[in-house]
């Protein structure tokens, strides 16, 4: 995992996920919430297909993104030419 931004209030990390038919670039983003109970926000994920540069989704959870990536990987003829 490669860290793009890592400060005391904002973190962005990226990783390449290789599946059988294609490679995805997954970004994870989180920020620090200053309030009565200060804590880090829930990580939000985005992904793009590395070969085509097509963005999969906007800010979602890890489980939803994983399901979406598996579905796209199972039907590569729809996304890769």
C-alpha positions in Angstrom: 0.0 0.0 0.0 1.3 3.4 -1.0 0.5 6.5 1.1 -0.3 9.5 -1.0 -1.3 11.9 1.8 -0.7 11.4 5.5 -1.3 14.4 7.8 -2.8 14.7 11.2 -6.2 15.5 9.7 -6.3 13.7 6.3 -5.1 10.3 5.0 -5.3 9.0 1.4 -3.9 5.6 0.5 -3.8 3.7 -2.8 -3.2 0.1 -3.7 -3.4 -2.0 -6.9 -5.6 -5.0 -6.8 -4.9 -7.6 -9.5 -7.8 -10.0 -10.3 -7.8 -12.7 -12.9 -8.9 -10.5 -15.8 -8.0 -6.9 -14.9 -6.2 -4.7 -12.4 -8.0 -2.1 -10.2 -6.4 1.0 -8.5 -8.2 1.4 -5.2 -8.0 4.6 -3.2 -9.0 4.8 0.5 -9.7 8.2 2.0 -10.4 9.3 5.6 -10.3 12.5 7.6 -10.1 13.5 11.2 -13.3 14.8 12.8 -12.8 17.4 15.5 -15.8 17.3 17.8 -16.8 16.4 21.4 -15.7 12.9 20.6 -12.8 13.4 18.1 -12.2 10.4 15.9 -11.3 9.4 12.3 -14.2 9.2 9.8 -15.2 5.9 8.2 -12.9 5.1 5.3 -14.4 5.7 1.9 -13.2 3.8 -1.1 -13.1 4.6 -4.8 -11.6 2.5 -7.6 -10.7 2.7 -11.3 -9.9 0.1 -13.9 -6.2 0.5 -14.6 -6.3 -0.7 -18.2 -9.1 1.7 -19.3 -9.0 4.4 -16.6 -12.8 4.0 -16.1 -14.0 5.0 -12.6 -16.1 2.4 -10.9 -17.9 4.3 -8.2 -17.9 7.4 -6.0 -17.1 7.0 -2.2 -18.5 3.7 -0.9 -17.7 1.1 1.6 -15.2 -1.7 1.2 -17.8 -4.5 1.0 -19.8 -2.8 -1.8 -16.6 -2.0 -3.7 -15.4 -5.6 -3.5 -18.7 -6.9 -4.8 -18.6 -4.4 -7.7 -15.0 -5.3 -8.6 -15.8 -9.1 -8.6 -18.8 -8.5 -10.8 -16.8 -6.4 -13.3 -14.0 -9.0 -13.3 -16.4 -11.8 -14.1 -17.6 -9.9 -17.2 -14.4 -8.4 -18.7 -15.8 -8.3 -22.2 -18.1 -5.5 -21.2 -15.3 -3.3 -20.0 -12.1 -4.2 -21.9 -11.9 -4.0 -25.7 
